[in-house]
């Protein structure tokens, strides 16, 4: 499988815990934690292996900084060498010195290029430092040197690929995870979300059917189905799915915002406003949510309220060109031309591509 490079960090859904097994003398397995909203950020509890061996009940001795040189290159490092490498890395990670830790693992991998555990450890370290491109690169390399299909590793790779804006590769990894384990509902659920992102809506629905069979009480399954129905303009189905979602998780802001969007699209802007207005302010601290609220006010003939809310948002986010432009648009609709021009100029100065053309149109 080819290594993929990318620079853009995007949000990924938060998957559950997975396990990476290092070949340690304790025979223990290290539980790795959520690949989060970065990022949702991707943070692995398997890195505790690098930060301290207390999870395994082992007190690490003061190690040498580098592992002893092996007698030639082999595909896999001896267990003792793995321990020495991790103990050396631990010294630096414990003090927040990540570059020497990376250098130690790279040196070990140069001697044992086919050792999957060393590459998984380096991937975990890159996740800790939020270098998700290199984390993905090392995870893929570890998978290539592993025996058989490791669905948990494929799932990790899929989430990392999505995080670095490589949804096509994410699709491949999630499909491989499903092939390796057909009973884990996370795999078809996350595959469905990638298929939704790629606008493969029928494939996404097929994946969701599998996820719903495996985990019928999983709110994210029904929320994803609601998003697909909304995109397909099947509003009655979207309402059914979001109702099911909110029966399972009634207070999750993301589901409330999704329901508000469905209500607005269904011609019920008053209900959308009611839903959005009940949210805490931090849940509305998002351009898309504020735009949804403004559009709902506009639909009931209250552009002044829409303009006021957008101005408040743009003032709070005074370096956001789109927020400034949205404020200008709504101020103009509220017939507050002077303030609209000021915010239009602000958007232009912040680099909004449409702002100058819009300003020029006001004088026509």
LODREN-505136 format. One line per field, with one value per residue (C-alpha): x, y negated, z. Coordinates in nm, 3 decimals. Layout:
N
xx <- [X, ...] $
yy <- [Y, ...] $
zz <- [Z, ...] $
END
This chain:
364
xx <- [0.000, 0.159, 0.260, 0.057, 0.172, -0.062, -0.062, -0.424, -0.557, -0.931, -1.177, -1.232, -1.492, -1.375, -1.329, -1.328, -1.024, -0.808, -0.513, -0.156, 0.042, 0.410, 0.635, 0.735, 0.858, 0.548, 0.333, 0.103, -0.091, -0.106, -0.449, -0.443, -0.707, -0.919, -0.824, -0.999, -1.162, -0.868, -0.900, -1.013, -0.673, -0.537, -0.393, -0.297, -0.280, -0.034, 0.210, 0.207, 0.445, 0.679, 0.607, 0.616, 0.596, 0.370, 0.073, 0.248, 0.348, 0.714, 0.951, 1.191, 1.558, 1.774, 1.847, 2.121, 2.031, 2.059, 2.001, 2.296, 2.381, 2.254, 2.473, 2.332, 1.996, 1.692, 1.323, 1.224, 1.411, 1.467, 1.228, 1.514, 1.610, 1.249, 1.248, 1.578, 1.457, 1.133, 1.314, 1.552, 1.264, 1.089, 1.367, 1.316, 0.937, 0.911, 1.096, 0.912, 1.210, 1.044, 1.305, 1.567, 1.294, 1.208, 1.577, 1.614, 1.318, 1.433, 1.777, 1.624, 1.399, 1.701, 1.855, 1.529, 1.324, 1.075, 0.984, 0.619, 0.625, 0.898, 0.700, 0.380, 0.575, 0.707, 0.354, 0.230, 0.504, 0.409, 0.049, 0.160, 0.339, 0.040, 0.245, -0.039, 0.111, 0.415, 0.197, -0.004, 0.313, 0.453, 0.121, 0.097, 0.455, 0.380, 0.076, 0.287, 0.528, 0.254, 0.126, -0.228, -0.499, -0.491, -0.833, -0.751, -0.438, -0.631, -0.894, -0.623, -0.473, -0.815, -0.878, -0.531, -0.583, -0.907, -0.731, -0.474, -0.742, -0.691, -1.048, -0.986, -0.713, -0.930, -1.193, -0.943, -0.832, -1.184, -1.284, -0.981, -1.079, -1.428, -1.279, -1.071, -1.351, -1.713, -1.855, -1.720, -1.985, -1.729, -1.580, -1.894, -1.998, -1.674, -1.668, -2.018, -1.898, -1.611, -1.847, -2.077, -1.784, -1.705, -2.076, -2.105, -2.447, -2.585, -2.266, -2.286, -2.640, -2.532, -2.254, -2.496, -2.733, -2.451, -2.367, -2.734, -2.760, -2.452, -2.527, -2.893, -2.861, -2.569, -2.683, -2.410, -2.554, -2.891, -2.738, -2.531, -2.841, -3.021, -2.739, -2.758, -3.137, -3.099, -2.844, -3.079, -3.363, -3.562, -3.681, -3.939, -3.676, -3.427, -3.676, -3.735, -3.364, -3.289, -3.577, -3.424, -3.085, -3.219, -3.415, -3.081, -2.879, -3.118, -2.869, -2.579, -2.541, -2.439, -2.763, -2.969, -2.802, -2.864, -3.232, -3.252, -3.112, -3.369, -3.649, -3.538, -3.518, -3.863, -4.012, -4.019, -3.777, -3.949, -3.867, -3.509, -3.472, -3.619, -3.373, -3.070, -3.161, -3.174, -2.812, -2.530, -2.334, -2.026, -2.229, -2.319, -1.964, -1.936, -1.990, -2.221, -2.441, -2.465, -2.548, -2.823, -2.966, -2.949, -3.119, -3.395, -3.455, -3.454, -3.722, -3.961, -3.900, -3.661, -3.342, -3.257, -3.224, -3.018, -2.789, -2.752, -2.651, -2.405, -2.248, -2.201, -2.036, -1.813, -1.710, -1.611, -1.420, -1.272, -1.013, -1.266, -1.326, -1.634, -1.798, -1.739, -1.886, -2.191, -2.246, -2.230, -2.480, -2.733, -2.690, -2.768, -3.077, -3.182, -3.145, -2.853, -2.639, -2.378, -2.287, -2.305, -2.039, -1.812, -1.832, -1.790, -1.467, -1.359, -1.418, -1.224, -0.932, -0.928, -0.899, -1.252, -1.254, -1.610, -1.614, -1.485, -1.721, -2.010, -1.908, -1.889, -2.240, -2.381, -2.301, -2.466] $
yy <- [0.000, -0.331, -0.594, -0.912, -1.260, -1.550, -1.874, -1.960, -1.869, -1.810, -1.683, -1.314, -1.141, -0.999, -0.624, -0.393, -0.242, -0.001, 0.210, 0.224, 0.521, 0.467, 0.770, 0.700, 0.945, 0.878, 1.021, 0.725, 0.540, 0.163, 0.011, -0.283, -0.553, -0.774, -0.921, -1.240, -1.547, -1.723, -1.700, -1.617, -1.514, -1.163, -1.071, -0.716, -0.588, -0.339, -0.630, -0.570, -0.289, -0.565, -0.799, -0.543, -0.165, -0.187, -0.066, 0.268, 0.273, 0.245, -0.016, -0.102, -0.123, -0.412, -0.300, -0.366, -0.640, -0.412, -0.040, 0.191, 0.247, 0.583, 0.835, 0.754, 0.653, 0.876, 0.826, 0.821, 0.691, 0.918, 0.855, 0.732, 0.475, 0.354, 0.301, 0.115, -0.112, -0.194, -0.255, -0.493, -0.673, -0.695, -0.907, -1.178, -1.162, -1.195, -1.527, -1.647, -1.604, -1.443, -1.489, -1.267, -1.009, -1.014, -0.984, -0.673, -0.501, -0.597, -0.455, -0.129, -0.108, -0.164, 0.148, 0.344, 0.198, 0.484, 0.463, 0.362, 0.292, 0.031, -0.141, -0.133, -0.291, -0.565, -0.622, -0.662, -0.912, -1.114, -1.107, -1.251, -1.535, -1.577, -1.503, -1.305, -1.274, -1.088, -0.893, -0.770, -0.693, -0.476, -0.304, -0.203, -0.077, 0.122, 0.277, 0.375, 0.561, 0.726, 1.078, 1.101, 0.835, 0.634, 0.466, 0.239, 0.111, 0.063, -0.133, -0.353, -0.409, -0.496, -0.758, -0.905, -0.917, -1.108, -1.340, -1.437, -1.486, -1.161, -1.024, -0.790, -0.611, -0.619, -0.433, -0.160, -0.117, -0.105, 0.153, 0.362, 0.329, 0.458, 0.746, 0.843, 0.808, 0.818, 0.785, 0.444, 0.176, -0.104, 0.014, -0.014, -0.331, -0.512, -0.371, -0.518, -0.861, -0.852, -0.738, -1.027, -1.268, -1.130, -1.156, -0.778, -0.789, -0.450, -0.280, -0.477, -0.357, 0.003, -0.040, -0.198, 0.096, 0.320, 0.084, 0.061, 0.439, 0.464, 0.161, 0.053, -0.173, -0.373, -0.734, -0.812, -0.549, -0.722, -1.071, -0.973, -0.831, -1.160, -1.353, -1.130, -1.170, -1.547, -1.558, -1.354, -1.593, -1.307, -1.527, -1.294, -1.019, -1.269, -1.366, -1.002, -0.933, -1.244, -1.160, -0.817, -0.982, -1.220, -0.947, -0.779, -1.097, -1.388, -1.651, -1.625, -1.971, -1.826, -1.631, -1.936, -2.146, -1.871, -1.859, -2.238, -2.213, -1.948, -2.161, -2.467, -2.268, -2.126, -2.474, -2.499, -2.785, -2.870, -2.523, -2.557, -2.887, -2.729, -2.443, -2.661, -2.929, -2.666, -2.567, -2.706, -2.982, -2.767, -2.519, -2.800, -2.929, -2.799, -2.974, -2.706, -2.704, -3.083, -3.086, -2.833, -3.052, -3.366, -3.194, -3.075, -3.431, -3.547, -3.292, -3.438, -3.796, -3.904, -4.002, -4.256, -3.973, -3.772, -4.070, -4.132, -3.772, -3.767, -4.098, -3.960, -3.650, -3.848, -4.081, -3.785, -3.631, -3.954, -3.780, -3.562, -3.697, -3.481, -3.592, -3.957, -3.900, -3.721, -4.014, -4.255, -4.051, -4.039, -4.405, -4.492, -4.270, -4.451, -4.780, -4.895, -4.994, -5.201, -4.923, -4.671, -4.863, -4.877, -4.504, -4.444, -4.643, -4.449, -4.122, -4.254, -4.358, -4.014, -3.861, -3.753, -3.695, -3.808, -4.113, -4.373, -4.263, -4.278, -4.629, -4.741, -4.605, -4.830, -5.141, -5.013] $
zz <- [0.000, -0.098, 0.152, 0.117, 0.212, 0.291, 0.484, 0.562, 0.907, 0.913, 1.169, 1.206, 1.413, 1.745, 1.720, 2.022, 2.183, 1.989, 2.095, 1.975, 2.103, 2.161, 2.205, 2.565, 2.827, 3.035, 2.753, 2.817, 2.554, 2.552, 2.513, 2.277, 2.305, 2.091, 1.760, 1.838, 1.694, 1.586, 1.500, 1.638, 1.740, 1.727, 2.068, 2.154, 2.509, 2.370, 2.402, 2.776, 2.682, 2.572, 2.862, 3.145, 3.189, 3.495, 3.288, 3.261, 3.626, 3.527, 3.660, 3.382, 3.479, 3.368, 3.011, 2.767, 2.523, 2.219, 2.178, 2.122, 1.759, 1.631, 1.455, 1.112, 0.974, 1.018, 0.959, 1.327, 1.629, 1.931, 2.220, 2.440, 2.178, 2.157, 2.534, 2.526, 2.249, 2.429, 2.757, 2.582, 2.418, 2.755, 2.900, 2.641, 2.620, 2.999, 2.977, 2.667, 2.434, 2.136, 1.864, 2.032, 2.092, 1.722, 1.635, 1.853, 1.692, 1.342, 1.416, 1.538, 1.230, 1.005, 1.163, 1.167, 0.878, 0.880, 1.249, 1.271, 1.646, 1.612, 1.339, 1.545, 1.832, 1.604, 1.470, 1.827, 1.897, 1.589, 1.706, 2.039, 1.860, 1.623, 1.314, 1.164, 0.817, 0.948, 1.192, 0.894, 0.699, 0.979, 1.046, 0.680, 0.690, 1.006, 0.839, 0.539, 0.770, 0.980, 0.931, 0.795, 0.821, 1.144, 1.147, 1.441, 1.272, 0.947, 1.139, 1.290, 0.944, 0.805, 1.071, 1.023, 0.646, 0.697, 0.940, 0.679, 0.413, 0.225, 0.226, -0.067, 0.129, 0.439, 0.239, 0.152, 0.514, 0.658, 0.398, 0.499, 0.866, 0.782, 0.587, 0.891, 1.147, 1.037, 1.389, 1.491, 1.421, 1.419, 1.091, 0.875, 1.060, 0.987, 0.635, 0.585, 0.696, 0.448, 0.174, 0.267, 0.241, -0.104, -0.199, -0.240, -0.081, -0.180, -0.062, 0.262, 0.323, 0.266, 0.523, 0.769, 0.732, 0.853, 1.139, 1.241, 1.252, 1.473, 1.695, 1.667, 1.972, 1.833, 1.783, 1.527, 1.294, 1.276, 1.267, 0.964, 0.801, 0.870, 0.700, 0.396, 0.374, 0.407, 0.126, -0.090, 0.004, 0.158, 0.441, 0.590, 0.622, 0.762, 1.033, 1.123, 1.153, 1.360, 1.593, 1.648, 1.705, 1.966, 2.142, 2.202, 2.275, 2.335, 2.450, 2.203, 2.040, 1.702, 1.679, 1.783, 1.513, 1.259, 1.357, 1.325, 0.973, 0.884, 1.031, 0.835, 0.513, 0.587, 0.611, 0.990, 1.064, 1.394, 1.525, 1.398, 1.587, 1.899, 1.886, 1.817, 2.071, 2.347, 2.287, 2.502, 2.330, 2.285, 2.078, 1.837, 1.812, 1.457, 1.120, 0.981, 1.292, 1.293, 0.923, 0.987, 1.262, 1.047, 0.755, 0.984, 1.106, 0.746, 0.655, 0.913, 0.800, 1.075, 0.890, 1.163, 1.416, 1.168, 1.111, 1.484, 1.552, 1.262, 1.370, 1.722, 1.578, 1.340, 1.622, 1.837, 1.545, 1.411, 1.193, 1.010, 0.660, 0.596, 0.921, 0.829, 0.484, 0.626, 0.862, 0.566, 0.367, 0.648, 0.736, 0.377, 0.384, 0.702, 0.510, 0.723, 0.425, 0.609, 0.851, 0.567, 0.374, 0.679, 0.730, 0.356, 0.364, 0.668, 0.481, 0.180, 0.398, 0.556, 0.209, 0.123, -0.253, -0.316, -0.092, -0.338, -0.613, -0.368, -0.257, -0.619, -0.681, -0.406, -0.609, -0.930] $
END
